[in-house]
């Protein structure tokens, strides 16, 4: 089974970060803490109100757009294309119980989207699931998951965690939890931002695949960092740019990032899949689709 690598630690949406940055923090210096002034409270409230208004405006704009990748059939297609690159299969629903250490330094990789014990997202999934299903078979591993978070260690997880994961994945409630976490952290933010950037269904998928592979980070190798770099080289359609030209640049930026740490890394998920869709002019990601990943051909009628 080929795996492209684990998704990274999720970060808060940009708007949320902006609210946090503009909200005053307490000064805990040696002189002691000081009360927050009314003007600071007012500034924080104003920034929060501004962010809320901007979010509502974005929500209203998105509501008037076609569903794009969020349409059920297109969303299922997106999972199939990602699964072809992540698991060498179109059967993405068969991956809920998948778990192994692929020796990438991120501990165990598991589930439909590659949640990892070393990158916080698997821990978050189990914590959120345990809140609504406290007697689940993974709950007893939470102390160990917290300890190994950020490392590749299996301490406290072996030998039973992999079997517990596979067993829990047979429960429809846990499969629903995997779906929900995938959507909350990766799919929904990617599709939302792509729509705000003026991108169609293919562009929305390209953003989603980038979010999965590179992780929703703001650093130079995270999704938001890669988007910022692409936007320095080309305008998005929302900025008046050409969709195909912008996506071509975005894929260039992604490919460079993939090769940066590992020059011999396979990039066919871009070269003979997404780039091919783009050059074919298939901006709506219409079917039938034919693409190649790792030299294997996939078809969706």
SVG drawing of the C-alpha trace seen along z (x, -y; Angstrom):
<svg xmlns="http://www.w3.org/2000/svg" viewBox="-28 -53 44 59">
<polyline fill="none" stroke="black" stroke-width="0.4" points="0.0,0.0 1.5,-3.3 1.1,-6.3 2.1,-9.8 2.8,-10.8 0.8,-12.0 -1.3,-15.1 0.1,-17.7 -1.2,-19.4 -4.3,-21.4 -4.4,-25.1 -7.2,-27.5 -8.9,-29.1 -7.3,-32.4 -10.2,-34.5 -10.0,-32.9 -6.3,-33.6 -6.9,-37.2 -9.4,-37.5 -7.0,-35.9 -4.1,-38.2 -6.1,-41.3 -7.5,-40.3 -5.3,-41.8 -3.5,-39.4 -2.6,-39.9 1.0,-41.1 2.5,-38.4 5.8,-40.2 7.8,-40.5 5.9,-43.6 2.7,-41.5 -0.4,-41.3 -2.4,-44.4 -6.0,-44.8 -7.2,-45.1 -8.4,-48.6 -11.8,-49.4 -10.2,-50.7 -8.5,-47.3 -11.8,-45.6 -13.4,-47.9 -10.6,-47.3 -11.0,-43.5 -14.7,-43.7 -14.5,-45.8 -12.1,-43.4 -14.3,-40.4 -17.3,-42.2 -15.4,-43.0 -14.3,-39.4 -17.9,-38.2 -19.2,-40.6 -16.6,-39.5 -17.4,-35.9 -21.1,-36.5 -20.4,-38.3 -18.3,-35.4 -21.0,-32.9 -23.6,-34.9 -21.4,-35.0 -20.8,-31.2 -24.5,-30.5 -25.2,-32.0 -22.6,-29.7 -23.2,-26.2 -22.3,-23.4 -19.2,-22.4 -17.1,-19.8 -19.6,-19.8 -22.2,-18.2 -22.6,-14.5 -21.4,-12.9 -18.4,-15.3 -17.5,-14.8 -17.5,-11.1 -15.4,-11.5 -12.9,-13.6 -12.5,-10.9 -11.8,-8.4 -9.1,-10.5 -7.4,-11.1 -7.6,-7.4 -5.9,-6.5 -2.9,-8.6 -3.0,-7.8 -4.0,-4.1 -3.7,-3.0 -7.5,-2.2 -10.7,-3.9 -12.4,-2.2 -12.0,-5.0 -14.8,-3.6 -12.6,-0.5 -10.0,-2.6 -11.7,-3.4 -9.9,-0.6 -6.5,-1.1 -3.6,-1.6 0.1,-1.2 3.4,-3.0 4.7,-4.0 8.1,-5.1 7.7,-8.7 8.4,-9.9 4.7,-10.6 3.9,-7.4 0.8,-5.4 -1.1,-6.6 -4.8,-5.6 -8.2,-6.0 -9.8,-7.5 -7.6,-10.5 -4.4,-9.5 -4.9,-10.7 -1.6,-10.4 -0.6,-9.7 2.3,-12.1 0.5,-15.1 -2.4,-15.7 -5.3,-15.1 -5.7,-11.4 -5.7,-12.5 -8.3,-15.1 -10.5,-12.6 -10.4,-10.2 -11.0,-12.9 -14.0,-14.3 -15.4,-10.8 -15.0,-9.9 -17.0,-12.9 -20.1,-11.4 -19.1,-7.7 -17.2,-7.5 -17.2,-3.7 -15.5,-3.2 -12.5,-0.9 -10.0,-3.7 -10.7,-5.8 -8.3,-3.8 -5.5,-4.9 -6.0,-8.6 -3.3,-9.0 -0.8,-7.3 -2.0,-9.3 -1.4,-12.5 2.1,-11.4 3.2,-10.4 1.6,-13.4 4.3,-15.2 6.5,-12.1 6.8,-8.8 6.7,-6.8 4.3,-3.8 4.8,-3.9 1.7,-2.9 0.0,-2.0 1.5,1.3 0.5,4.0 -3.3,3.4 -3.9,0.0 -3.9,1.2 -6.4,4.0 -8.6,1.5 -8.6,-0.9 -9.6,1.7 -12.4,3.0 -13.7,-0.5 -13.8,-1.2 -16.5,1.5 -18.8,-0.8 -20.9,-3.1 -20.6,-5.8 -16.8,-5.9 -16.9,-5.9 -19.2,-8.9 -16.7,-10.5 -13.9,-10.0 -16.0,-11.6 -16.9,-14.5 -13.3,-15.2 -12.2,-15.0 -14.8,-17.5 -14.3,-19.8 -10.5,-20.1 -9.7,-19.5 -12.6,-19.3 -14.9,-22.1 -12.1,-24.7 -10.5,-23.8 -13.7,-24.0 -14.8,-27.2 -11.6,-29.0 -11.4,-27.8 -14.9,-29.2 -13.9,-32.5 -10.9,-32.5 -13.2,-32.1 -12.3,-28.5 -14.5,-25.9 -14.9,-22.3 -11.4,-21.2 -9.8,-24.1 -11.7,-23.1 -10.4,-19.6 -6.9,-20.8 -7.1,-22.8 -8.6,-19.8 -5.8,-17.5 -3.2,-20.0 -4.8,-20.4 -4.7,-16.6 -1.1,-16.2 0.6,-19.3 -1.6,-19.9 -3.6,-23.0 -0.5,-24.9 0.5,-28.5 4.2,-27.8 6.0,-27.7 5.2,-24.0 1.6,-24.1 -1.4,-24.6 -1.9,-28.3 1.7,-29.0 1.7,-27.4 -1.4,-29.4 0.2,-32.6 3.3,-31.8 1.1,-31.0 -0.8,-34.3 2.5,-36.2 3.0,-34.7 -0.5,-34.8 -3.9,-36.4 -6.8,-34.2 -10.0,-34.5 -11.5,-36.5 -8.6,-38.9 -9.2,-39.1 -6.8,-36.4 -7.3,-33.5 -8.4,-30.3 -6.2,-27.9 -3.1,-30.1 -3.5,-30.4 -4.1,-26.7 -1.1,-25.9 1.1,-28.1 -0.4,-26.6 0.4,-23.1 3.9,-24.2 4.3,-25.5 2.9,-22.3 5.2,-20.1 8.3,-22.1 7.3,-21.7 6.9,-18.0 10.4,-17.7 12.0,-20.1 12.6,-17.5 12.8,-14.5 14.0,-15.1 13.0,-11.7 9.5,-11.9 6.7,-10.7 4.5,-13.6 2.2,-11.7 -0.8,-12.8 -0.1,-16.2 1.6,-15.3 -0.7,-12.6 -3.9,-13.4 -4.6,-17.0 -2.4,-18.7 -3.9,-16.5 -7.4,-17.4 -6.4,-21.1 -4.7,-20.8 -7.8,-19.0 -9.8,-22.0 -11.9,-19.9 -12.5,-22.7 -15.8,-21.2 -14.2,-17.8 -16.8,-16.1 -16.8,-12.4 -15.8,-10.1 -12.3,-10.6 -9.1,-8.7 -5.8,-9.4 -2.6,-7.7 -0.9,-7.7 2.3,-5.7 2.0,-4.4 -1.4,-2.8 -4.4,-3.8 -7.8,-4.7 -11.1,-5.2 -14.4,-6.6 -17.3,-6.3"/>
</svg>
